[in-house]
Amino acid sequence: MPDTILVPVDGSPLSFQALQVALSEHPDAEITALHVIDPTEPGYSYPVDFDPDAEPLHGSDEWMARARELESELFDDVRSTAAEHDAEIETDTAVGDPRRVIVEHAEREGTDAIVMGSHGREEETRILLGSVTEAVAFRAPVRVTLVR
């Protein structure tokens, strides 16, 4: 049984399912929810549908402020999910390419396992793995559990 688990969260339904799996199956583990703000992919950092015509200019200070605001809402939801399982959870944020940041975070923090959704918001495409998930699954130095 892992002692420390990293759960990347992006606001997608599968990231919350992954969080619930981690909380249910590993109630004694120390769980960290990690949100990555990706300045190269405007929609990834938003835990809601991204509309480039209505959102601030990508990469602007306003865009980053909006990403941080939505991150705060995301972590409120994460803490509520943890509370439903009578658990406390650590939260962390990083800025960068999530394919690298998630793996680097796991290595740096000595994480025992990663539990993540099999893909993000593109559920209607019925893809097996999202590009972030695929990169993490193949590069992570620890066991990765994919939730589908």
C-alpha positions as CSV (number, residue, x, y, z in Angstrom):
1,M,0.0,0.0,0.0
2,P,1.4,3.4,-0.9
3,D,2.0,5.9,1.8
4,T,2.0,9.0,-0.5
5,I,-0.2,9.4,-3.5
6,L,-0.2,12.2,-6.1
7,V,-3.5,12.9,-7.8
8,P,-3.3,15.4,-10.7
9,V,-6.5,17.4,-10.9
10,D,-7.7,19.6,-13.8
11,G,-11.3,19.9,-13.1
12,S,-12.4,17.2,-15.4
13,P,-14.9,14.5,-14.2
14,L,-12.2,11.8,-14.4
15,S,-9.7,13.7,-12.3
16,F,-12.4,13.9,-9.6
17,Q,-13.1,10.2,-10.0
18,A,-9.4,9.5,-9.6
19,L,-9.4,11.6,-6.4
20,Q,-12.3,9.5,-5.1
21,V,-10.6,6.3,-6.0
22,A,-7.4,7.4,-4.2
23,L,-9.4,8.5,-1.1
24,S,-11.6,5.3,-1.0
25,E,-8.9,2.7,-1.8
26,H,-6.1,4.3,0.3
27,P,-7.7,5.9,3.3
28,D,-4.5,6.0,5.3
29,A,-2.3,7.4,2.6
30,E,-1.1,11.0,2.5
31,I,-2.7,12.4,-0.7
32,T,-1.7,15.5,-2.6
33,A,-3.9,17.0,-5.3
34,L,-1.7,18.7,-7.9
35,H,-3.1,21.3,-10.3
36,V,-0.8,22.4,-13.2
37,I,-1.3,25.7,-14.8
38,D,0.0,25.3,-18.4
39,P,0.8,28.6,-20.0
40,T,1.3,26.9,-23.4
41,E,-2.2,25.4,-23.5
42,P,-4.9,27.9,-22.7
43,G,-7.7,25.4,-22.0
44,Y,-5.7,23.0,-19.8
45,S,-5.4,25.4,-16.8
46,Y,-9.1,26.1,-16.6
47,P,-11.3,23.6,-14.7
48,V,-14.2,24.7,-16.9
49,D,-14.8,24.8,-20.6
50,F,-12.4,27.3,-22.2
51,D,-13.8,29.9,-24.6
52,P,-11.0,31.8,-26.2
53,D,-13.4,34.5,-27.4
54,A,-14.7,35.2,-23.9
55,E,-11.6,34.6,-21.7
56,P,-8.7,37.0,-21.2
57,L,-5.9,37.0,-23.7
58,H,-3.8,33.8,-23.3
59,G,-0.7,34.4,-21.3
60,S,-1.7,37.8,-20.1
61,D,-1.6,38.8,-16.4
62,E,-5.5,38.7,-16.6
63,W,-5.3,35.2,-17.9
64,M,-3.0,34.1,-15.1
65,A,-5.2,35.8,-12.5
66,R,-8.3,34.0,-13.9
67,A,-6.4,30.7,-13.9
68,R,-5.5,31.3,-10.2
69,E,-9.1,32.2,-9.4
70,L,-10.4,29.0,-11.0
71,E,-7.7,27.0,-9.3
72,S,-9.0,28.3,-6.0
73,E,-12.5,27.1,-6.9
74,L,-11.0,23.7,-8.0
75,F,-9.2,23.2,-4.7
76,D,-12.4,24.1,-2.8
77,D,-14.1,21.2,-4.7
78,V,-11.1,19.0,-3.9
79,R,-11.3,19.7,-0.2
80,S,-15.1,19.0,-0.3
81,T,-14.5,15.7,-1.9
82,A,-11.9,14.8,0.7
83,A,-14.3,15.8,3.5
84,E,-16.9,13.5,2.1
85,H,-14.4,10.7,2.8
86,D,-13.5,12.1,6.3
87,A,-10.0,12.9,5.0
88,E,-7.7,15.8,4.7
89,I,-5.8,16.5,1.6
90,E,-2.7,18.5,0.6
91,T,-3.0,20.7,-2.5
92,D,-0.2,22.0,-4.6
93,T,0.0,24.1,-7.8
94,A,2.8,24.3,-10.4
95,V,3.2,26.2,-13.6
96,G,4.5,24.4,-16.7
97,D,3.9,21.5,-19.0
98,P,1.8,19.0,-17.1
99,R,3.5,16.1,-18.9
100,R,6.8,17.0,-17.1
101,V,5.6,18.8,-14.0
102,I,3.6,15.8,-12.7
103,V,6.5,13.4,-13.1
104,E,9.0,15.9,-11.6
105,H,6.7,16.5,-8.7
106,A,6.4,12.8,-8.0
107,E,10.2,12.4,-8.1
108,R,11.0,15.4,-6.0
109,E,8.4,14.6,-3.3
110,G,9.1,10.9,-3.1
111,T,5.6,10.0,-4.1
112,D,4.8,6.3,-3.9
113,A,2.0,6.2,-6.5
114,I,0.1,8.4,-8.9
115,V,-3.7,8.0,-9.4
116,M,-5.1,10.0,-12.4
117,G,-7.9,10.1,-14.9
118,S,-7.3,8.3,-18.2
119,H,-8.0,11.6,-20.1
120,G,-9.2,15.1,-19.5
121,R,-12.2,16.9,-20.9
122,E,-12.3,15.2,-24.3
123,E,-14.6,12.4,-23.2
124,E,-16.8,12.5,-26.2
125,T,-13.9,11.5,-28.4
126,R,-13.6,8.2,-26.6
127,I,-9.9,8.3,-26.6
128,L,-8.2,5.7,-24.5
129,L,-5.5,7.9,-23.0
130,G,-5.0,11.6,-23.1
131,S,-1.6,13.0,-24.1
132,V,-0.8,14.1,-20.5
133,T,-1.9,10.8,-19.1
134,E,0.1,8.8,-21.6
135,A,3.3,10.8,-20.9
136,V,3.0,10.4,-17.2
137,A,2.2,6.7,-17.4
138,F,5.3,6.0,-19.4
139,R,7.7,8.4,-17.7
140,A,6.7,8.2,-14.0
141,P,9.2,6.4,-11.7
142,V,6.3,5.0,-9.6
143,R,3.1,3.0,-10.2
144,V,0.4,4.9,-12.0
145,T,-3.2,3.9,-11.6
146,L,-5.5,5.2,-14.4
147,V,-9.2,5.7,-13.7
148,R,-11.6,5.4,-16.5
